């Protein structure tokens, strides 16, 4: 059963190491366009594999922290500094 698709070779290595440590049989199959690979595990191991990879991803997110997402701003014309500069230029 193909459980995961990725192009990131570092992530592939981490997944492979975690699954081998837990004794989960797995193999990587290359995508038909050769731009990625699929993680193939037995159907009976799908739930356990999903739990292991979820934990691995959570640890990866914790390690790198959340990225600051810039706040959504309104249009430039409604920004106070721009509106002030426009009014001063008009005057």
Secondary structure, 3 states (H helix, E strand, C coil): CEEEEECCHHHHHHHHHHHHHHCCCEEEEECCCCCCEEEEECHHHHHHHHHHHHHHHHHHHHHHCCCCCCCCCCCHHHCHHHHHHHHHHHC
